[in-house]
Amino acid sequence: MSSSIAMPSLCYRDLPALKRAGAELLDVMEALQARGRNVVTELRPADCAMQQWNHYPADDASDPVSGYRWYYHAHPGPKADTEHGHFHVFAAASTLANAGRYTHLIGLSVSADGMPQRAFTSNRWVTNEVYAPAGTVLRKLQHFALRTPSELALVHRWLAAVIALFRPQITAVLVARDQRLESAQAMRPNVFEDRRTMLLSQCRLDLTQQMAWLDRVTEGRPRVRGSIALTGAVPATSGAGERLRGTRGLHSLPTGRRPVRAVENLQRSNRNISGDI
């Protein structure tokens, strides 16, 4: 069964940041291509194939100043034929009680040629994270940046650009995660630790479609009755799963912006896909 959720509203002042992120991502990809590399091969040790389950870099990439962290790994799973592996992105937990621990922000899958493929969220036990609601995670993602290790500067920039460019989709995935958890907790109070539930929400990412959509909605800004209206929508993503219920996460999303018709009917899958994280 397929289902869809309404995306948070965008307004025209959101679009320049998306455009800048798209330009930055293309710049990074061109810089990597000039060296005969992409974001995946940039992580591969010299003269050595990547090993399944190993973290790249070996000790994870972390910035003690910003508090952000990430690692890349690959392992068998239903999507192994189309996705090479995925990044797990973290931020230092917000409270002193959780000093030294991290909040999982988002998972990003990529193809072997370094193209973003999917954004997803996983259950709390998967990464032993300190859970934070969608609004908190989105605020942390907005400032995502790492300076260390410096030799992975292009990977840091690639991640930051993908996160910024696909912020509408990532927002929807995080809100869907919280809605699913709220619904599940009514019947399964221990859902955070339930090993049967690994993947909570996901959607496909398509760079070509995202850039084409941005070009389309910024080519003209027609005014209707004095307000701005967009003529296009963020490319739909497909999937299947149960309909989500609840409101957790929605309450803490940014408010006060004039909405426009920008994002509609984002389809996603929230099926539990064993090992597909």
N, C-alpha and C positions, 0 to 999 in steps of 0.2 A: 504494500500500500504506500502510495506517495503522499506527502504532505508538504505544507509550506508555512513560513512564518513571515510576518511583516518586519521589514528592516527599519531601524531607527531613521528618522527623517534627516535628510541632508539639506543644506542651503548653499547658495552660490559661494559664500565665503569659505565653505569646506573644500571647494574644488581646486583652488590654487595649490593647496598642500598636496593633494593627490597628484596634480600635474607635476609638481616639483619632485615628488617621490618617483614618478614614472621616469622622468628625465634622469634622475640619479641612478635608478636601477639600470637603465640602458647604458649610462656612462660606465658603471662598474662592469657590466657584462662585456662591453667593448674593451675595457682595460684588461680583463681576464683573457678575452679572445686574442688580444695582441700578443699575449704570452703563450698562446696555444693551450689555454686552460679554461675551466669553468669553475663554478663554486664548489662542485664535488671534487674534481681533480686537484683543486687548490688545497684540499685537506688530506690528500693521499700522501703518505710518506714516499720519499724518493725511492724508485726502483723496488716498490713493495705494493702488493695488492691489498686493498682493504679487507679486513676480516670481519665477518658477521658478529654482531653484538659488541665489538670493541668501540670505545668512545674515541672520537676524533675532534679535537686533539686529545691525547691520552689522558691528561689531567683536567679536561674541560677548559673552555675559554672563560675566564672570569676577570672582572674589573673591580678591584677592591674599592675604588673611588665611587663609581656609579652603583655598585652592588648588583650589576647584571651578570648573567652567566648563560652559557649555552654549550651544547655538545651535539654532535652528529653521529648517528649510527644507522646500521642497516641490519635487517634480519628477515627470516622467512615470514610470509604472510600472504593473504589473498591478493594483495595488490603488488606483490613483488615483481610481477611481469611488466608493470607499467611505471612503477616508482622504484628508484634506486634505494632511497633511504629517507631519513627525516631528521630535522633539527628539533630539539627540545629547548625552549627558551624560558629562562627563569629570572626572577628578581629577588633580592634579599627580602626576607619576611619583614613586615612593617613594625612588629612589636618587639620590645626588649625581651619579653618572655620567650620569644622564638629566635633569639640571636644565634647566628650561625646556620639557620635553616632558610629554605627558599620556597617561594611560591611559583608554581608552574604557570607561565603566562599563555603559551600557545605551542602547538606542534605544527611544523611546516614540512610537508613531504615534497621531494624534488625528483625529477627524472635524472637519468644518467648524464644527460647533456646540460644539466644545471637549470632546468626550467621549473618554476614553482608549480605544484600539482594540486595540493590539498592543504587546507587548514583544519586542525582537529583539536579536540580536548580529550583528556583522559581522566579516569577516576583518581581520587586522591592517593590511593595506595600504590598506584603504578610508579610514581616518582617520589613517594613519601613526602609530598609537598605540604606546606601550610596553606590550606584552602583560603581563598579570598574571593568575594563576589565579583561579578562581571564589571561593575563600575570601578572598583579598585584596580582590577587587572588592566582595564582600558587606560586608566590614568598612568599606570606604570609603563604600559606599552607606548604611550605617547612620547615618553622621554627616553626610549630605549637607545643606548649608545654604549659602546665599549672602546677603550683605547689599548687594552692589553689582551692577549699578546700582540705586539705591534706588527709582527710578520703576517698576521691574519687580518690586517686592516681592510682588505677588499671584501672578505667574508663578513666582517662586522657591518660594513656599509651595505652589502647585499641584503643582509637580514633586516637592517633598519629600513631600507627602501621597500622591501616586500611588505613588511608590517605596515608601513605608512600607506602604500599604494592600495593594499587590500583591506584597509581599515573597515569599510562597510561590511564586508563578508566576515571579517574576524569578529566584529561587534555582534553580528547575528549568531555566529557560532557560540560565543561566550554566553549570550543571553539564553540561547537554546539549552546550553549546558545547565544553567541555573534553574531554568524552568523544569527540565527533566529531573534534576535532583530534588527539587521541592515536591514534585509529584510523587517520586519514588519513595521519599522518606516517610510518607504517610503509611505505606505498607511495609517498608524495609528500613527501619531506623538505622541499621548498620550499613547502609548502601555505600558509604565512603570506603569501607573495608571489604566489601563483597567482591571476592575474586572472580565471580561470574560476570561482573561488569567492568570492562576495561575502557572501552571507547564510549564517550558520552555524546558527542556531536561532531559533525564534520561537514565540509563543503568543498567542492572542487574549485581550483583557481586556474584562470586562463589569462595569461599575460596579454596575448594578442587581442582578446575580446575586451579586456579591461582598458587597454590603451585606445582601442577603437571607440569604446563607449565614452571615454573622457574627451576624445576629439569631437565626438558628435554633440555632447551636451554643452560644450564650451564654444562651439562655433557660432552660436547666436543665442541671445538671451531675451526671448520674447516676453513682453509684459502683458499681463492679463488683469484688467481692473486694478492697475497700479501695483500689482505684486508680481514677483518673478516666478515663472513656471518653466520647468525643464521639460524637454520633449522626449527624453529617452530614459531608460532604466538600466541599472547595473546588470550585466549579463547574468541570466539565471544559471543556477547550478542544480544538478539533479541528484536524486538519491531516494531512499525509501525508509520508512520507519513509522513508529507510532506518533500520533499527534501529541505535541507538547502542551502542557498546561502549567499555570502558575504565573507569578509575577516577580519572583526573586531576581534581582539584578536590574530589572527595568527601573526601579525606584531611584537607583543611584547613577543612572546614565545622565550625561549632560542635558540640561534643559534650557529653555529661554531662547532657542534659535527659531527663526522663522522657517517653517517646513516648506519643502517643495517636493513635487513628484519625482523622486530620484531613484528609489529602490523599491522593488515590488516582488512579491512572490518568490522569495529565495527558497528553493527546495534544498533539502539536506537529508542525510541519513543519520539516524541515531541508533542503528542496530549495534549490538555488541559483536564486535568482530575480533575473535580471539587472536592475539598476537599481532593485530594490525595497528600497532601504535608506534 
